[in-house]
Amino acid sequence: MKIGKGHSLSHVEGASERCSYSIQSISGQIRLKVRCKECEGKGSLLESKCRNGVIDILLEEPLPSSIVLSGFVETLYEDSAIILIRKMTDMLRSIKQFGQRRTGKDSDRCKRCKKSPNYIFGKIENAFRRSLPTLNREMRIQSTLSVDSGPCRDCVESTRSDLQTLLASLEDLRSFILRSAFRISGVQR
């Protein structure tokens, strides 16, 4: 990897709930640099606060070739880490879109309904932001959504379909993590 000075393509100074970051072009590659010292994050994608901050940035910015979390130490993420964070960002984007789907005709009643997409996918988004095991548990709970014959039938059927799509994305994410974890490198003799 060539080290270059890079120039700022965009720069956002966020509010307290938002990470401060810049996007640079280094040797034709886009690099996201997150300033972790400013939000007191640990500067690791293993920490949910930092991971969620990066994912929130990527919901609005183009996918970079590399990510640098700049705390007391700068940590560079490339290759499979970028693929994983892209898959997670895509999954969160889907969760948000499914949750914003319009519900039935009686919108006041639908807003309070525990079978509404807003309620169900809101719970799933909260679980996603905590951890993958929590997400897995919440997905299993929500996928047991039963279809009734009342006015909610169409909404519930659409939500069940969205949940199936999300379960497939979760399985893809899980498979990618396992493949990456068990990647075997050949050693030449």
VOLOLUM-566549 format. One record per residue (C-alpha): residue number from 1; x, y, z; residue in three letters; chain. Coordinates in steps of 0.02 Angstrom, whole numbers, plus 50000, padded with zeros to 5 digits. Example, Ala and Ser with C-alpha at 12.3 -4.5 7.8 and 13.67 -1.06 7.14 Angstrom:
2
> num / xx / yy / zz / residu / chaine
> 1 / 50615 / 49775 / 50390 / ALA / A
> 2 / 50684 / 49947 / 50357 / SER / A
//
This chain:
189
> num / xx / yy / zz / residu / chaine
> 1 / 50000 / 50000 / 50000 / MET / A
> 2 / 50068 / 50169 / 49953 / LYS / A
> 3 / 50062 / 50305 / 50082 / ILE / A
> 4 / 50004 / 50471 / 50013 / GLY / A
> 5 / 49956 / 50636 / 50086 / LYS / A
> 6 / 49777 / 50630 / 50022 / GLY / A
> 7 / 49655 / 50772 / 50015 / HIS / A
> 8 / 49490 / 50798 / 50100 / SER / A
> 9 / 49339 / 50753 / 49993 / LEU / A
> 10 / 49216 / 50792 / 50131 / SER / A
> 11 / 49224 / 50833 / 50314 / HIS / A
> 12 / 49084 / 50828 / 50441 / VAL / A
> 13 / 49096 / 50891 / 50618 / GLU / A
> 14 / 48954 / 50800 / 50701 / GLY / A
> 15 / 48852 / 50831 / 50855 / ALA / A
> 16 / 48891 / 50734 / 51012 / SER / A
> 17 / 48800 / 50578 / 50949 / GLU / A
> 18 / 48894 / 50580 / 50784 / ARG / A
> 19 / 49074 / 50533 / 50747 / CYS / A
> 20 / 49187 / 50665 / 50673 / SER / A
> 21 / 49271 / 50603 / 50514 / TYR / A
> 22 / 49352 / 50647 / 50350 / SER / A
> 23 / 49361 / 50560 / 50184 / ILE / A
> 24 / 49527 / 50563 / 50092 / GLN / A
> 25 / 49587 / 50506 / 49923 / SER / A
> 26 / 49753 / 50416 / 49940 / ILE / A
> 27 / 49831 / 50347 / 49781 / SER / A
> 28 / 49660 / 50343 / 49699 / GLY / A
> 29 / 49582 / 50247 / 49845 / GLN / A
> 30 / 49451 / 50318 / 49962 / ILE / A
> 31 / 49494 / 50313 / 50147 / ARG / A
> 32 / 49375 / 50352 / 50288 / LEU / A
> 33 / 49464 / 50422 / 50440 / LYS / A
> 34 / 49363 / 50430 / 50601 / VAL / A
> 35 / 49428 / 50536 / 50745 / ARG / A
> 36 / 49390 / 50425 / 50894 / CYS / A
> 37 / 49472 / 50535 / 51026 / LYS / A
> 38 / 49336 / 50665 / 51003 / GLU / A
> 39 / 49193 / 50547 / 51052 / CYS / A
> 40 / 49294 / 50446 / 51177 / GLU / A
> 41 / 49272 / 50287 / 51076 / GLY / A
> 42 / 49398 / 50147 / 51094 / LYS / A
> 43 / 49447 / 50155 / 50911 / GLY / A
> 44 / 49402 / 49975 / 50869 / SER / A
> 45 / 49266 / 49901 / 50759 / LEU / A
> 46 / 49249 / 49767 / 50892 / LEU / A
> 47 / 49169 / 49898 / 51005 / GLU / A
> 48 / 48985 / 49928 / 50965 / SER / A
> 49 / 48996 / 50117 / 50988 / LYS / A
> 50 / 49135 / 50133 / 50858 / CYS / A
> 51 / 49059 / 50004 / 50740 / ARG / A
> 52 / 48889 / 50091 / 50746 / ASN / A
> 53 / 48973 / 50260 / 50718 / GLY / A
> 54 / 49061 / 50195 / 50562 / VAL / A
> 55 / 48904 / 50111 / 50497 / ILE / A
> 56 / 48804 / 50272 / 50523 / ASP / A
> 57 / 48936 / 50367 / 50422 / ILE / A
> 58 / 48929 / 50236 / 50283 / LEU / A
> 59 / 48740 / 50253 / 50271 / LEU / A
> 60 / 48775 / 50426 / 50199 / GLU / A
> 61 / 48948 / 50412 / 50121 / GLU / A
> 62 / 49022 / 50303 / 49983 / PRO / A
> 63 / 49104 / 50140 / 50033 / LEU / A
> 64 / 49290 / 50170 / 50062 / PRO / A
> 65 / 49434 / 50056 / 50017 / SER / A
> 66 / 49499 / 50071 / 50194 / SER / A
> 67 / 49446 / 50138 / 50363 / ILE / A
> 68 / 49561 / 50215 / 50492 / VAL / A
> 69 / 49500 / 50232 / 50670 / LEU / A
> 70 / 49609 / 50366 / 50746 / SER / A
> 71 / 49618 / 50363 / 50934 / GLY / A
> 72 / 49777 / 50357 / 51036 / PHE / A
> 73 / 49830 / 50228 / 50907 / VAL / A
> 74 / 49774 / 50226 / 50726 / GLU / A
> 75 / 49696 / 50062 / 50670 / THR / A
> 76 / 49684 / 50026 / 50484 / LEU / A
> 77 / 49545 / 49912 / 50419 / TYR / A
> 78 / 49550 / 49845 / 50240 / GLU / A
> 79 / 49496 / 49697 / 50133 / ASP / A
> 80 / 49381 / 49577 / 50226 / SER / A
> 81 / 49345 / 49705 / 50363 / ALA / A
> 82 / 49280 / 49824 / 50230 / ILE / A
> 83 / 49172 / 49687 / 50153 / ILE / A
> 84 / 49102 / 49644 / 50325 / LEU / A
> 85 / 49062 / 49825 / 50369 / ILE / A
> 86 / 48979 / 49846 / 50196 / ARG / A
> 87 / 48871 / 49693 / 50228 / LYS / A
> 88 / 48823 / 49762 / 50399 / MET / A
> 89 / 48785 / 49934 / 50327 / THR / A
> 90 / 48677 / 49858 / 50190 / ASP / A
> 91 / 48585 / 49756 / 50320 / MET / A
> 92 / 48551 / 49909 / 50429 / LEU / A
> 93 / 48493 / 50006 / 50276 / ARG / A
> 94 / 48368 / 49866 / 50239 / SER / A
> 95 / 48308 / 49864 / 50420 / ILE / A
> 96 / 48277 / 50051 / 50414 / LYS / A
> 97 / 48186 / 50039 / 50246 / GLN / A
> 98 / 48076 / 49896 / 50305 / PHE / A
> 99 / 48032 / 49994 / 50462 / GLY / A
> 100 / 47978 / 50146 / 50361 / GLN / A
> 101 / 47858 / 50049 / 50253 / ARG / A
> 102 / 47683 / 50121 / 50260 / ARG / A
> 103 / 47560 / 50021 / 50360 / THR / A
> 104 / 47372 / 50002 / 50347 / GLY / A
> 105 / 47235 / 50131 / 50322 / LYS / A
> 106 / 47207 / 50168 / 50507 / ASP / A
> 107 / 47376 / 50250 / 50537 / SER / A
> 108 / 47341 / 50299 / 50720 / ASP / A
> 109 / 47300 / 50121 / 50765 / ARG / A
> 110 / 47448 / 50057 / 50661 / CYS / A
> 111 / 47572 / 50169 / 50752 / LYS / A
> 112 / 47528 / 50084 / 50917 / ARG / A
> 113 / 47522 / 49908 / 50844 / CYS / A
> 114 / 47657 / 49785 / 50898 / LYS / A
> 115 / 47643 / 49703 / 50728 / LYS / A
> 116 / 47682 / 49864 / 50633 / SER / A
> 117 / 47842 / 49871 / 50530 / PRO / A
> 118 / 47897 / 50025 / 50628 / ASN / A
> 119 / 47885 / 49933 / 50794 / TYR / A
> 120 / 47958 / 49766 / 50736 / ILE / A
> 121 / 48103 / 49837 / 50636 / PHE / A
> 122 / 48137 / 49966 / 50772 / GLY / A
> 123 / 48166 / 49822 / 50893 / LYS / A
> 124 / 48274 / 49734 / 50764 / ILE / A
> 125 / 48377 / 49892 / 50735 / GLU / A
> 126 / 48407 / 49910 / 50922 / ASN / A
> 127 / 48464 / 49729 / 50930 / ALA / A
> 128 / 48576 / 49754 / 50777 / PHE / A
> 129 / 48662 / 49900 / 50863 / ARG / A
> 130 / 48697 / 49797 / 51020 / ARG / A
> 131 / 48775 / 49639 / 50947 / SER / A
> 132 / 48751 / 49501 / 50819 / LEU / A
> 133 / 48697 / 49372 / 50950 / PRO / A
> 134 / 48565 / 49497 / 51012 / THR / A
> 135 / 48511 / 49525 / 50831 / LEU / A
> 136 / 48499 / 49338 / 50801 / ASN / A
> 137 / 48390 / 49317 / 50957 / ARG / A
> 138 / 48275 / 49463 / 50909 / GLU / A
> 139 / 48259 / 49399 / 50730 / MET / A
> 140 / 48203 / 49228 / 50795 / ARG / A
> 141 / 48074 / 49311 / 50907 / ILE / A
> 142 / 48006 / 49425 / 50771 / GLN / A
> 143 / 48003 / 49290 / 50638 / SER / A
> 144 / 47867 / 49200 / 50736 / THR / A
> 145 / 47747 / 49341 / 50689 / LEU / A
> 146 / 47579 / 49260 / 50656 / SER / A
> 147 / 47462 / 49310 / 50516 / VAL / A
> 148 / 47285 / 49346 / 50570 / ASP / A
> 149 / 47132 / 49370 / 50462 / SER / A
> 150 / 47092 / 49547 / 50522 / GLY / A
> 151 / 47135 / 49716 / 50449 / PRO / A
> 152 / 47320 / 49686 / 50486 / CYS / A
> 153 / 47335 / 49535 / 50370 / ARG / A
> 154 / 47418 / 49623 / 50221 / ASP / A
> 155 / 47536 / 49720 / 50332 / CYS / A
> 156 / 47588 / 49565 / 50430 / VAL / A
> 157 / 47614 / 49464 / 50271 / GLU / A
> 158 / 47726 / 49601 / 50199 / SER / A
> 159 / 47822 / 49613 / 50363 / THR / A
> 160 / 47847 / 49423 / 50366 / ARG / A
> 161 / 47915 / 49432 / 50189 / SER / A
> 162 / 48034 / 49572 / 50241 / ASP / A
> 163 / 48088 / 49469 / 50391 / LEU / A
> 164 / 48129 / 49322 / 50276 / GLN / A
> 165 / 48235 / 49436 / 50168 / THR / A
> 166 / 48324 / 49500 / 50323 / LEU / A
> 167 / 48351 / 49323 / 50388 / LEU / A
> 168 / 48437 / 49280 / 50222 / ALA / A
> 169 / 48549 / 49434 / 50243 / SER / A
> 170 / 48590 / 49381 / 50421 / LEU / A
> 171 / 48635 / 49206 / 50361 / GLU / A
> 172 / 48747 / 49282 / 50226 / ASP / A
> 173 / 48830 / 49390 / 50358 / LEU / A
> 174 / 48855 / 49241 / 50473 / ARG / A
> 175 / 48929 / 49137 / 50331 / SER / A
> 176 / 49048 / 49276 / 50283 / PHE / A
> 177 / 49109 / 49292 / 50462 / ILE / A
> 178 / 49139 / 49104 / 50474 / LEU / A
> 179 / 49228 / 49097 / 50305 / ARG / A
> 180 / 49338 / 49244 / 50356 / SER / A
> 181 / 49376 / 49169 / 50526 / ALA / A
> 182 / 49428 / 49001 / 50454 / PHE / A
> 183 / 49524 / 49067 / 50303 / ARG / A
> 184 / 49675 / 48955 / 50281 / ILE / A
> 185 / 49835 / 49024 / 50208 / SER / A
> 186 / 49946 / 48904 / 50112 / GLY / A
> 187 / 50127 / 48897 / 50162 / VAL / A
> 188 / 50255 / 48860 / 50027 / GLN / A
> 189 / 50395 / 48740 / 50070 / ARG / A
//
